[in-house]
Amino acid sequence: MSGRALDWSLAIAGGVLLTLMTQANAVLAGHTDALYASWAAHGLGAVVASILVLALARRAPAAADAGESQDRAPLWYYLGGIPGALVVVLSAIAVNSELALAGTIALMLTGQILFGTASDHLGLLHTPRRRVTPIDLAVAGCVLAGSVLIVLGGA
């Protein structure tokens, strides 16, 4: 599989996984509350991540030199989980409201595109800085317009 086809496949798989996780979180929030659903989702995610780290750590080759220093992420990077948890809580509330799943996912996509564009422009998370182009604004505008149509159209 070529690099471009793999990128598309991973993007589609990520979108499907996001939809399934949001739907499962919303169902749990419908039976309990949004905060409990967020804790359950993050707890399950932590268990799966731990299993993956342990499985991949066994397969990874040992470091060539134990004395090599690895660049560590700044501590404030780990605070990214806090807005992530809030997004999960808000998505559980939104899915169980008039927005439903389609409106929730449309708004999340809009937020991701806008954050990605701002991150690229400001060079956040050690990404190379780049100027915001008219194409970037057009993409964000199209997704935002689609989100508005979904939310206001009641789809």
DSSP file (Angstrom, degrees, kcal/mol; ACC not computed):
  #  RESIDUE AA STRUCTURE BP1 BP2  ACC     N-H-->O    O-->H-N    N-H-->O    O-->H-N    TCO  KAPPA ALPHA  PHI   PSI    X-CA   Y-CA   Z-CA
    1    1 A M              0   0    0      0, 0.0     0, 0.0     0, 0.0     0, 0.0   0.000 360.0 360.0 360.0 131.6    0.0    0.0    0.0
    2    2 A S     >  -     0   0    0      1,-0.1     4,-2.4     4,-0.0     5,-0.2  -0.229 360.0-107.0 -72.3 165.3    1.4    3.4   -1.0
    3    3 A G  H  > S+     0   0    0      1,-0.2     4,-2.2     2,-0.2     5,-0.1   0.881 119.0  49.3 -60.6 -40.9    2.0    6.1    1.5
    4    4 A R  H  > S+     0   0    0      2,-0.2     4,-2.2     1,-0.2    -1,-0.2   0.910 111.7  47.7 -67.6 -42.2   -0.9    8.2    0.2
    5    5 A A  H  > S+     0   0    0      1,-0.2     4,-2.5     2,-0.2    -2,-0.2   0.884 111.6  51.5 -65.7 -37.8   -3.4    5.3    0.3
    6    6 A L  H  X S+     0   0    0     -4,-2.4     4,-2.8     2,-0.2     5,-0.2   0.907 108.1  52.0 -64.7 -41.0   -2.2    4.4    3.8
    7    7 A D  H  X S+     0   0    0     -4,-2.2     4,-2.4     2,-0.2    -2,-0.2   0.933 112.0  45.8 -59.3 -46.5   -2.8    8.0    4.9
    8    8 A W  H  X S+     0   0    0     -4,-2.2     4,-2.5     2,-0.2     5,-0.2   0.909 112.9  50.3 -63.6 -42.4   -6.4    7.9    3.5
    9    9 A S  H  X S+     0   0    0     -4,-2.5     4,-2.6     1,-0.2    -2,-0.2   0.918 112.1  46.8 -63.2 -43.5   -7.0    4.5    5.1
   10   10 A L  H  X S+     0   0    0     -4,-2.8     4,-2.5     2,-0.2    -1,-0.2   0.886 111.6  51.7 -66.1 -38.3   -5.8    5.7    8.5
   11   11 A A  H  X S+     0   0    0     -4,-2.4     4,-2.1    -5,-0.2    -2,-0.2   0.920 112.6  44.8 -64.0 -43.6   -7.8    8.9    8.3
   12   12 A I  H  X S+     0   0    0     -4,-2.5     4,-2.5     2,-0.2    -2,-0.2   0.920 113.6  49.9 -67.1 -43.2  -11.0    6.9    7.5
   13   13 A A  H  X S+     0   0    0     -4,-2.6     4,-2.6    -5,-0.2    -2,-0.2   0.896 110.6  51.0 -61.9 -39.9  -10.3    4.4   10.2
   14   14 A G  H  X S+     0   0    0     -4,-2.5     4,-2.5     2,-0.2    -1,-0.2   0.900 110.3  49.0 -64.0 -40.9   -9.7    7.2   12.7
   15   15 A G  H  X S+     0   0    0     -4,-2.1     4,-2.1     2,-0.2    -2,-0.2   0.900 112.1  48.0 -65.1 -40.8  -13.0    8.9   11.7
   16   16 A V  H  X S+     0   0    0     -4,-2.5     4,-2.5     2,-0.2    -2,-0.2   0.921 112.8  48.8 -64.7 -43.5  -14.9    5.6   12.1
   17   17 A L  H  X S+     0   0    0     -4,-2.6     4,-2.7     1,-0.2     5,-0.2   0.907 110.0  51.6 -63.8 -41.6  -13.3    5.0   15.5
   18   18 A L  H  X S+     0   0    0     -4,-2.5     4,-2.5     2,-0.2    -1,-0.2   0.915 111.0  48.4 -60.2 -43.1  -14.1    8.5   16.6
   19   19 A T  H  X S+     0   0    0     -4,-2.1     4,-2.5     2,-0.2    -2,-0.2   0.928 113.3  46.2 -63.4 -45.9  -17.7    8.0   15.6
   20   20 A L  H  X S+     0   0    0     -4,-2.5     4,-2.6     2,-0.2    -2,-0.2   0.907 114.0  47.9 -64.8 -41.8  -18.0    4.6   17.4
   21   21 A M  H  X S+     0   0    0     -4,-2.7     4,-2.5     2,-0.2    -1,-0.2   0.901 112.6  48.8 -66.3 -40.3  -16.3    5.9   20.5
   22   22 A T  H  X S+     0   0    0     -4,-2.5     4,-2.3    -5,-0.2    -2,-0.2   0.913 112.8  48.2 -65.6 -41.8  -18.5    9.0   20.6
   23   23 A Q  H  X S+     0   0    0     -4,-2.5     4,-2.3     2,-0.2    -2,-0.2   0.928 112.9  47.2 -64.5 -45.0  -21.7    6.9   20.2
   24   24 A A  H  X S+     0   0    0     -4,-2.6     4,-2.2     1,-0.2    -2,-0.2   0.903 112.9  49.8 -63.0 -40.5  -20.6    4.4   22.9
   25   25 A N  H  X S+     0   0    0     -4,-2.5     4,-2.5     1,-0.2    -1,-0.2   0.887 110.3  50.7 -64.0 -39.1  -19.8    7.3   25.2
   26   26 A A  H  X S+     0   0    0     -4,-2.3     4,-2.1     2,-0.2    -2,-0.2   0.895 109.0  50.4 -67.6 -39.7  -23.2    8.9   24.5
   27   27 A V  H  X S+     0   0    0     -4,-2.3     4,-1.3     2,-0.2    -2,-0.2   0.930 112.5  47.1 -63.6 -44.2  -25.0    5.7   25.3
   28   28 A L  H  X S+     0   0    0     -4,-2.2     4,-1.8     1,-0.2     3,-0.4   0.909 112.1  50.2 -63.0 -41.4  -23.2    5.4   28.6
   29   29 A A  H  < S+     0   0    0     -4,-2.5    -1,-0.2     1,-0.2    -2,-0.2   0.835 105.6  57.6 -65.8 -31.8  -23.9    9.0   29.4
   30   30 A G  H  < S+     0   0    0     -4,-2.1    -1,-0.2     1,-0.2    -2,-0.2   0.814 113.1  39.4 -67.1 -29.4  -27.5    8.5   28.6
   31   31 A H  H  < S+     0   0    0     -4,-1.3    -2,-0.2    -3,-0.4    -1,-0.2   0.694 138.5   4.7 -92.6 -21.7  -27.7    5.7   31.2
   32   32 A T  S  < S-     0   0    0     -4,-1.8     2,-0.3    -5,-0.2    -3,-0.1   0.204 105.8 -69.9-123.5-113.7  -25.5    7.4   33.8
   33   33 A D     >  -     0   0    0     -5,-0.1     4,-2.2     1,-0.1     5,-0.2  -0.947  38.0-103.0-145.8 169.4  -24.1   11.0   33.4
   34   34 A A  H  > S+     0   0    0     -2,-0.3     4,-2.0     1,-0.2     5,-0.1   0.844 116.9  52.8 -65.5 -35.8  -21.6   12.7   31.2
   35   35 A L  H  > S+     0   0    0      2,-0.2     4,-2.3     1,-0.2    -1,-0.2   0.929 110.7  46.3 -67.5 -44.3  -18.8   12.9   33.8
   36   36 A Y  H  > S+     0   0    0      1,-0.2     4,-2.6     2,-0.2    -2,-0.2   0.905 111.3  53.0 -63.3 -40.6  -19.0    9.1   34.6
   37   37 A A  H  X S+     0   0    0     -4,-2.2     4,-2.4     1,-0.2    -1,-0.2   0.885 108.6  50.3 -62.7 -38.1  -19.0    8.3   30.9
   38   38 A S  H  X S+     0   0    0     -4,-2.0     4,-2.6     2,-0.2     5,-0.2   0.928 110.9  48.0 -65.6 -44.8  -15.9   10.4   30.5
   39   39 A W  H  X S+     0   0    0     -4,-2.3     4,-2.5     1,-0.2    -2,-0.2   0.912 112.9  48.9 -61.3 -42.1  -14.1    8.6   33.4
   40   40 A A  H  X S+     0   0    0     -4,-2.6     4,-2.5     2,-0.2     5,-0.2   0.921 112.2  48.1 -64.4 -43.6  -15.1    5.3   32.0
   41   41 A A  H  X S+     0   0    0     -4,-2.4     4,-2.3     1,-0.2    -2,-0.2   0.918 115.1  44.4 -63.9 -43.8  -13.9    6.2   28.4
   42   42 A H  H  X S+     0   0    0     -4,-2.6     4,-2.2     2,-0.2    -1,-0.2   0.857 112.7  52.0 -71.3 -34.1  -10.6    7.5   29.7
   43   43 A G  H  X S+     0   0    0     -4,-2.5     4,-2.0    -5,-0.2    -2,-0.2   0.930 112.2  45.2 -65.0 -45.2  -10.1    4.5   32.1
   44   44 A L  H  X S+     0   0    0     -4,-2.5     4,-2.5     1,-0.2    -2,-0.2   0.902 112.8  51.7 -64.4 -40.9  -10.7    2.0   29.2
   45   45 A G  H  X S+     0   0    0     -4,-2.3     4,-2.7    -5,-0.2    -1,-0.2   0.885 108.4  51.4 -62.4 -38.9   -8.4    4.0   27.0
   46   46 A A  H  X S+     0   0    0     -4,-2.2     4,-2.3     2,-0.2    -1,-0.2   0.889 110.2  49.1 -65.9 -38.9   -5.7    4.0   29.6
   47   47 A V  H  X S+     0   0    0     -4,-2.0     4,-2.2     2,-0.2    -2,-0.2   0.940 113.8  45.3 -65.3 -47.0   -6.0    0.2   30.0
   48   48 A V  H  X S+     0   0    0     -4,-2.5     4,-2.5     1,-0.2    -2,-0.2   0.916 113.1  50.6 -63.6 -43.0   -5.8   -0.3   26.2
   49   49 A A  H  X S+     0   0    0     -4,-2.7     4,-2.7     1,-0.2    -1,-0.2   0.903 109.7  50.8 -61.8 -41.2   -2.9    2.1   25.9
   50   50 A S  H  X S+     0   0    0     -4,-2.3     4,-2.5     2,-0.2    -1,-0.2   0.912 110.4  49.1 -63.0 -42.1   -1.0    0.3   28.7
   51   51 A I  H  X S+     0   0    0     -4,-2.2     4,-2.5     2,-0.2    -2,-0.2   0.919 112.5  48.1 -63.1 -43.3   -1.5   -3.1   26.9
   52   52 A L  H  X S+     0   0    0     -4,-2.5     4,-2.8     2,-0.2     5,-0.2   0.907 111.4  49.9 -64.3 -41.8   -0.3   -1.6   23.6
   53   53 A V  H  X S+     0   0    0     -4,-2.7     4,-2.2     2,-0.2    -2,-0.2   0.927 113.1  46.5 -63.0 -44.1    2.8   -0.1   25.2
   54   54 A L  H  X S+     0   0    0     -4,-2.5     4,-1.2     2,-0.2    -2,-0.2   0.905 114.4  47.5 -64.7 -40.9    3.7   -3.3   27.0
   55   55 A A  H  X S+     0   0    0     -4,-2.5     4,-0.8     1,-0.2    -2,-0.2   0.912 116.7  42.2 -67.5 -42.1    3.1   -5.3   23.8
   56   56 A L  H  X S+     0   0    0     -4,-2.8     4,-1.5     1,-0.2    -2,-0.2   0.791 106.7  61.8 -76.7 -27.3    5.1   -3.0   21.6
   57   57 A A  H  < S+     0   0    0     -4,-2.2    -1,-0.2    -5,-0.2    -2,-0.2   0.846 102.8  51.7 -66.7 -32.8    7.9   -2.5   24.2
   58   58 A R  H  < S+     0   0    0     -4,-1.2    -1,-0.2     1,-0.2    -2,-0.2   0.828 112.6  44.9 -71.4 -31.2    8.7   -6.2   24.0
   59   59 A R  H  < S+     0   0    0     -4,-0.8    -2,-0.2     2,-0.1    -1,-0.2   0.704  93.4  95.7 -85.3 -20.6    8.9   -6.1   20.2
   60   60 A A  S  < S-     0   0    0     -4,-1.5     3,-0.1     1,-0.1     2,-0.0  -0.459  81.5-112.9 -74.4 140.5   11.1   -2.9   20.1
   61   61 A P        -     0   0    0      0, 0.0    -1,-0.1     0, 0.0     3,-0.1  -0.371  38.7 -96.9 -69.0 153.0   14.8   -3.4   19.8
   62   62 A A        -     0   0    0      1,-0.1     2,-0.0     2,-0.1     4,-0.0  -0.317  49.3 -88.9 -67.1 153.0   16.9   -2.3   22.8
   63   63 A A        -     0   0    0      1,-0.1     3,-0.2    -3,-0.1    -1,-0.1  -0.350  31.1-130.4 -63.5 142.6   18.5    1.1   22.7
   64   64 A A  S    S+     0   0    0      1,-0.3     2,-0.4    -3,-0.1    -1,-0.1   0.895  94.8  21.5 -63.1 -41.6   22.0    1.1   21.0
   65   65 A D    >   -     0   0    0      1,-0.1     3,-1.6     3,-0.0    -1,-0.3  -0.976  63.7-156.7-133.6 119.5   23.6    3.1   23.8
   66   66 A A  T 3  S+     0   0    0     -2,-0.4    -1,-0.1     1,-0.3    -2,-0.1   0.737  94.5  62.8 -66.9 -20.4   22.0    3.2   27.3
   67   67 A G  T 3  S+     0   0    0      2,-0.1    -1,-0.3    -3,-0.1     2,-0.1   0.560  76.8 111.9 -81.4  -8.0   23.9    6.5   27.9
   68   68 A E    <   -     0   0    0     -3,-1.6     2,-0.5     1,-0.1    -5,-0.0  -0.421  65.9-133.5 -67.2 136.9   22.0    8.3   25.1
   69   69 A S        -     0   0    0     -2,-0.1     2,-0.4     3,-0.0    -1,-0.1  -0.771  14.6-147.2 -91.8 135.2   19.7   11.0   26.4
   70   70 A Q        -     0   0    0     -2,-0.5     2,-0.3     1,-0.0     0, 0.0  -0.820  22.8-111.2 -99.9 140.3   16.2   11.0   24.9
   71   71 A D        -     0   0    0     -2,-0.4     2,-0.3     1,-0.0    -1,-0.0  -0.534  36.3-151.4 -68.0 129.7   14.4   14.3   24.4
   72   72 A R        -     0   0    0     -2,-0.3     3,-0.1     1,-0.0    -1,-0.0  -0.778  16.9-109.7-104.3 149.6   11.5   14.4   26.8
   73   73 A A        -     0   0    0     -2,-0.3     5,-0.1     1,-0.1    -1,-0.0  -0.477  42.7 -99.1 -71.6 144.2    8.3   16.3   26.3
   74   74 A P    >   -     0   0    0      0, 0.0     3,-1.7     0, 0.0     4,-0.5  -0.309  32.2-115.7 -60.8 150.7    7.8   19.3   28.5
   75   75 A L  G >  S+     0   0    0      1,-0.3     3,-1.4     2,-0.2     4,-0.3   0.821 111.6  66.0 -60.6 -31.8    5.5   18.6   31.5
   76   76 A W  G >  S+     0   0    0      1,-0.3     3,-1.2     2,-0.2    -1,-0.3   0.720  86.4  72.0 -67.8 -16.8    2.9   21.0   30.2
   77   77 A Y  G X  S+     0   0    0     -3,-1.7     3,-1.7     1,-0.3    -1,-0.3   0.849  88.9  62.1 -61.3 -32.6    2.2   18.7   27.2
   78   78 A Y  G X  S+     0   0    0     -3,-1.4     3,-1.1    -4,-0.5    -1,-0.3   0.644  86.1  73.3 -71.7 -13.0    0.6   16.3   29.6
   79   79 A L  G X  S+     0   0    0     -3,-1.2     3,-1.6    -4,-0.3    -1,-0.3   0.562  71.4  89.7 -74.7  -7.2   -2.0   18.8   30.5
   80   80 A G  G <> S+     0   0    0     -3,-1.7     4,-1.5     1,-0.3    -1,-0.2   0.737  74.6  67.9 -61.2 -22.0   -3.5   18.2   27.0
   81   81 A G  H <> S+     0   0    0     -3,-1.1     4,-2.6     1,-0.2    -1,-0.3   0.772  88.9  65.0 -68.7 -25.4   -5.6   15.4   28.6
   82   82 A I  H <> S+     0   0    0     -3,-1.6     4,-2.1     2,-0.2    -1,-0.2   0.965 105.9  39.5 -66.6 -51.9   -7.6   18.0   30.6
   83   83 A P  H  > S+     0   0    0      0, 0.0     4,-2.3     0, 0.0    -1,-0.2   0.866 114.6  57.0 -63.8 -30.7   -9.2   19.7   27.5
   84   84 A G  H  X S+     0   0    0     -4,-1.5     4,-2.0     2,-0.2    -2,-0.2   0.919 106.7  47.5 -62.8 -42.8   -9.6   16.2   26.0
   85   85 A A  H  X S+     0   0    0     -4,-2.6     4,-2.2     1,-0.2    -1,-0.2   0.895 111.2  51.3 -64.4 -39.5  -11.6   15.0   29.0
   86   86 A L  H  X S+     0   0    0     -4,-2.1     4,-2.8     1,-0.2    -1,-0.2   0.878 107.7  52.8 -65.6 -36.0  -13.7   18.2   28.8
   87   87 A V  H  X S+     0   0    0     -4,-2.3     4,-2.7     2,-0.2    -1,-0.2   0.902 108.4  50.5 -64.4 -39.8  -14.4   17.5   25.1
   88   88 A V  H  X S+     0   0    0     -4,-2.0     4,-2.1     2,-0.2    -2,-0.2   0.924 112.3  46.7 -63.8 -43.3  -15.5   14.0   25.9
   89   89 A V  H  X S+     0   0    0     -4,-2.2     4,-1.9     1,-0.2    -2,-0.2   0.942 115.0  46.2 -63.0 -47.1  -17.9   15.3   28.6
   90   90 A L  H  X S+     0   0    0     -4,-2.8     4,-2.9     1,-0.2    -2,-0.2   0.872 111.1  52.3 -65.5 -36.3  -19.3   18.0   26.3
   91   91 A S  H  X S+     0   0    0     -4,-2.7     4,-2.8     2,-0.2    -1,-0.2   0.888 107.8  51.8 -68.0 -36.6  -19.6   15.5   23.4
   92   92 A A  H  X S+     0   0    0     -4,-2.1     4,-1.2     2,-0.2    -1,-0.2   0.891 113.6  44.8 -64.8 -38.0  -21.6   13.2   25.6
   93   93 A I  H  < S+     0   0    0     -4,-1.9    -2,-0.2     2,-0.2    -1,-0.2   0.926 115.1  47.6 -68.9 -44.2  -23.9   16.1   26.6
   94   94 A A  H >< S+     0   0    0     -4,-2.9     3,-1.7     1,-0.2     6,-1.0   0.889 108.3  53.6 -66.8 -39.7  -24.2   17.3   23.0
   95   95 A V  H 3< S+     0   0    0     -4,-2.8    -1,-0.2     1,-0.3     6,-0.2   0.859 108.9  49.9 -64.6 -33.2  -25.0   13.8   21.5
   96   96 A N  T 3< S+     0   0    0     -4,-1.2    -1,-0.3    -5,-0.2    -2,-0.2   0.287 107.9  68.8 -88.4  11.9  -27.8   13.4   24.0
   97   97 A S  S X  S-     0   0    0     -3,-1.7     3,-0.6     3,-0.1    -3,-0.1  -0.299 111.7 -73.5-109.0-162.5  -29.2   16.8   23.0
   98   98 A E  T 3  S+     0   0    0      1,-0.2     5,-0.1    -2,-0.1    -3,-0.1   0.713 123.3  69.4 -69.1 -20.2  -30.9   18.1   19.9
   99   99 A L  T 3> S-     0   0    0     -5,-0.4     4,-1.3     1,-0.1    -1,-0.2   0.878  82.6-174.7 -65.6 -36.8  -27.5   18.2   18.1
  100  100 A A  H <>  -     0   0    0     -6,-1.0     4,-1.7    -3,-0.6     5,-0.1  -0.053  47.6 -53.1  62.5-171.5  -27.3   14.4   18.0
  101  101 A L  H  > S+     0   0    0     -6,-0.2     4,-2.5     1,-0.2     5,-0.2   0.886 133.4  53.9 -69.0 -41.4  -24.2   12.5   16.8
  102  102 A A  H  > S+     0   0    0      1,-0.2     4,-2.2     2,-0.2    -1,-0.2   0.922 111.5  44.6 -63.2 -44.9  -23.9   14.2   13.4
  103  103 A G  H  X S+     0   0    0     -4,-1.3     4,-2.2     2,-0.2    -1,-0.2   0.878 112.8  52.1 -66.5 -37.8  -23.8   17.7   14.8
  104  104 A T  H  X S+     0   0    0     -4,-1.7     4,-2.2     2,-0.2    -2,-0.2   0.938 111.9  44.7 -64.0 -47.4  -21.4   16.7   17.5
  105  105 A I  H  X S+     0   0    0     -4,-2.5     4,-2.5     1,-0.2    -2,-0.2   0.884 111.4  54.0 -66.3 -38.2  -18.9   15.2   15.1
  106  106 A A  H  X S+     0   0    0     -4,-2.2     4,-2.0    -5,-0.2    -1,-0.2   0.918 110.8  45.8 -62.0 -42.7  -19.3   18.1   12.7
  107  107 A L  H  X S+     0   0    0     -4,-2.2     4,-2.2     2,-0.2    -2,-0.2   0.870 111.4  52.3 -69.1 -35.6  -18.4   20.6   15.5
  108  108 A M  H  X S+     0   0    0     -4,-2.2     4,-2.4     2,-0.2    -2,-0.2   0.907 108.9  50.3 -66.0 -40.0  -15.5   18.4   16.7
  109  109 A L  H  X S+     0   0    0     -4,-2.5     4,-2.5     2,-0.2     5,-0.2   0.910 109.2  51.5 -62.8 -41.6  -14.1   18.3   13.2
  110  110 A T  H  X S+     0   0    0     -4,-2.0     4,-2.4     1,-0.2     5,-0.2   0.931 110.5  48.5 -60.5 -45.5  -14.4   22.1   12.9
  111  111 A G  H  X S+     0   0    0     -4,-2.2     4,-2.5     1,-0.2    -2,-0.2   0.891 111.0  50.5 -61.9 -40.4  -12.5   22.5   16.2
  112  112 A Q  H  X S+     0   0    0     -4,-2.4     4,-2.6     2,-0.2    -1,-0.2   0.910 111.3  47.8 -65.4 -41.6   -9.8   20.1   15.1
  113  113 A I  H  X S+     0   0    0     -4,-2.5     4,-2.4     2,-0.2    -2,-0.2   0.928 114.0  46.5 -65.7 -44.4   -9.2   21.9   11.8
  114  114 A L  H  X S+     0   0    0     -4,-2.4     4,-2.4    -5,-0.2    -2,-0.2   0.909 114.5  47.1 -65.8 -41.4   -9.1   25.3   13.5
  115  115 A F  H  X S+     0   0    0     -4,-2.5     4,-2.8    -5,-0.2    -2,-0.2   0.910 112.3  50.6 -65.8 -41.0   -6.7   24.1   16.2
  116  116 A G  H  X S+     0   0    0     -4,-2.6     4,-2.4     2,-0.2    -2,-0.2   0.902 111.2  48.1 -62.9 -41.0   -4.5   22.4   13.6
  117  117 A T  H  X S+     0   0    0     -4,-2.4     4,-2.2     2,-0.2    -2,-0.2   0.925 113.9  46.3 -65.3 -44.2   -4.4   25.6   11.6
  118  118 A A  H  X S+     0   0    0     -4,-2.4     4,-2.5     2,-0.2     6,-0.2   0.898 112.0  51.8 -65.3 -39.2   -3.5   27.7   14.6
  119  119 A S  H  X>S+     0   0    0     -4,-2.8     4,-1.7     1,-0.2     5,-1.6   0.912 110.4  48.2 -63.3 -42.5   -0.9   25.1   15.7
  120  120 A D  H  <5S+     0   0    0     -4,-2.4    10,-1.8     1,-0.2    -1,-0.2   0.910 113.5  47.2 -63.4 -41.3    0.7   25.2   12.3
  121  121 A H  H  <5S+     0   0    0     -4,-2.2    -2,-0.2     8,-0.2    -1,-0.2   0.891 120.6  36.4 -68.0 -40.2    0.8   29.0   12.3
  122  122 A L  H  <5S-     0   0    0     -4,-2.5    -1,-0.2    -5,-0.2    -2,-0.2   0.573 105.5-122.8 -91.5 -10.1    2.2   29.3   15.8
  123  123 A G  T ><5 +     0   0    0     -4,-1.7     3,-0.7     5,-0.3     4,-0.2   0.824  45.8 176.9  72.9  31.0    4.5   26.3   15.7
  124  124 A L  G > < +     0   0    0     -5,-1.6     3,-1.4     1,-0.2    -1,-0.2  -0.289  59.3  20.0 -66.9 154.9    2.9   24.6   18.7
  125  125 A L  G 3  S-     0   0    0      1,-0.3    -1,-0.2     2,-0.0    -2,-0.1   0.813 132.9 -65.2  56.2  35.5    4.1   21.2   19.8
  126  126 A H  G <  S+     0   0    0     -3,-0.7    -1,-0.3     1,-0.2    -2,-0.2   0.748  93.8 146.2  62.3  27.9    7.4   21.6   17.9
  127  127 A T    <   -     0   0    0     -3,-1.4    -1,-0.2    -4,-0.2     2,-0.1  -0.670  59.1 -96.0 -88.1 151.0    5.8   21.7   14.5
  128  128 A P        -     0   0    0      0, 0.0    -5,-0.3     0, 0.0     2,-0.1  -0.424  42.9-113.8 -65.4 138.3    7.4   23.8   11.8
  129  129 A R        +     0   0    0     -7,-0.1     2,-0.3    -6,-0.1    -8,-0.2  -0.455  42.1 172.3 -70.4 142.8    5.7   27.2   11.6
  130  130 A R        -     0   0    0    -10,-1.8    -7,-0.1    -2,-0.1     2,-0.1  -0.991  33.6-101.7-149.2 155.7    3.9   28.0    8.4
  131  131 A R        -     0   0    0     -2,-0.3     2,-0.5     1,-0.1    -9,-0.0  -0.432  37.4-110.3 -75.5 149.0    1.7   30.7    7.1
  132  132 A V        -     0   0    0     -2,-0.1    -1,-0.1   -11,-0.0   -15,-0.0  -0.695  40.0-155.3 -78.2 125.7   -2.1   30.2    7.0
  133  133 A T     >  -     0   0    0     -2,-0.5     4,-1.8     1,-0.1     3,-0.2  -0.567  29.1-108.6 -99.9 164.0   -3.0   30.0    3.3
  134  134 A P  H  > S+     0   0    0      0, 0.0     4,-2.4     0, 0.0     5,-0.1   0.829 120.4  59.0 -59.4 -30.8   -6.4   30.8    1.6
  135  135 A I  H  > S+     0   0    0      2,-0.2     4,-2.6     1,-0.2     5,-0.2   0.912 103.2  52.0 -64.5 -41.3   -6.8   27.0    1.1
  136  136 A D  H  > S+     0   0    0     -3,-0.2     4,-2.3     1,-0.2    -1,-0.2   0.925 112.1  45.6 -59.0 -44.9   -6.6   26.5    4.9
  137  137 A L  H  X S+     0   0    0     -4,-1.8     4,-2.5     1,-0.2    -1,-0.2   0.870 111.2  52.9 -67.5 -36.0   -9.2   29.1    5.4
  138  138 A A  H  X S+     0   0    0     -4,-2.4     4,-2.6     2,-0.2    -2,-0.2   0.911 109.6  48.6 -65.5 -42.0  -11.4   27.6    2.7
  139  139 A V  H  X S+     0   0    0     -4,-2.6     4,-2.4     2,-0.2     5,-0.2   0.950 113.7  46.0 -61.9 -49.3  -11.2   24.1    4.3
  140  140 A A  H  X S+     0   0    0     -4,-2.3     4,-2.6     1,-0.2    -2,-0.2   0.902 113.4  50.6 -61.0 -40.6  -12.1   25.5    7.7
  141  141 A G  H  X S+     0   0    0     -4,-2.5     4,-2.8     2,-0.2    -1,-0.2   0.901 110.0  49.2 -64.6 -41.2  -14.9   27.5    6.2
  142  142 A C  H  X S+     0   0    0     -4,-2.6     4,-2.5     2,-0.2    -2,-0.2   0.926 114.0  44.9 -64.5 -44.6  -16.4   24.6    4.3
  143  143 A V  H  X S+     0   0    0     -4,-2.4     4,-2.4     2,-0.2    -2,-0.2   0.911 114.9  48.9 -66.5 -40.8  -16.4   22.3    7.4
  144  144 A L  H  X S+     0   0    0     -4,-2.6     4,-2.5    -5,-0.2    -2,-0.2   0.913 111.5  49.3 -64.3 -42.0  -17.8   25.1    9.5
  145  145 A A  H  X S+     0   0    0     -4,-2.8     4,-2.3     1,-0.2    -2,-0.2   0.913 111.9  48.9 -63.7 -41.6  -20.5   25.8    6.9
  146  146 A G  H  X S+     0   0    0     -4,-2.5     4,-2.3     2,-0.2    -1,-0.2   0.893 110.3  51.5 -63.1 -39.2  -21.4   22.1    6.8
  147  147 A S  H  X S+     0   0    0     -4,-2.4     4,-2.9     2,-0.2     5,-0.2   0.913 109.2  50.1 -63.6 -42.5  -21.5   22.0   10.6
  148  148 A V  H  X S+     0   0    0     -4,-2.5     4,-3.0     1,-0.2     5,-0.4   0.918 110.4  50.2 -62.7 -42.9  -23.9   25.0   10.6
  149  149 A L  H  X S+     0   0    0     -4,-2.3     4,-1.9     1,-0.2     6,-0.3   0.902 113.1  46.3 -61.5 -41.2  -26.1   23.3    8.1
  150  150 A I  H  X>S+     0   0    0     -4,-2.3     5,-1.5     2,-0.2     4,-0.8   0.938 117.6  42.1 -66.5 -46.5  -26.2   20.1   10.1
  151  151 A V  H  <5S+     0   0    0     -4,-2.9     3,-0.4     1,-0.2    -2,-0.2   0.945 123.7  35.5 -68.8 -48.3  -26.8   21.8   13.4
  152  152 A L  H  <5S+     0   0    0     -4,-3.0    -1,-0.2    -5,-0.2    -3,-0.2   0.784 114.8  57.0 -77.9 -26.3  -29.4   24.3   12.1
  153  153 A G  H  <5S-     0   0    0     -4,-1.9    -1,-0.2    -5,-0.4    -2,-0.2   0.621 104.5-128.1 -79.2 -12.1  -30.9   21.9    9.7
  154  154 A G  T  <5       0   0    0     -4,-0.8    -3,-0.2    -3,-0.4    -4,-0.1   0.770 360.0 360.0  74.5  26.2  -31.7   19.4   12.4
  155  155 A A      <       0   0    0     -5,-1.5   -53,-0.1    -6,-0.3    -4,-0.1   0.509 360.0 360.0 -71.2 360.0  -30.0   16.5   10.6
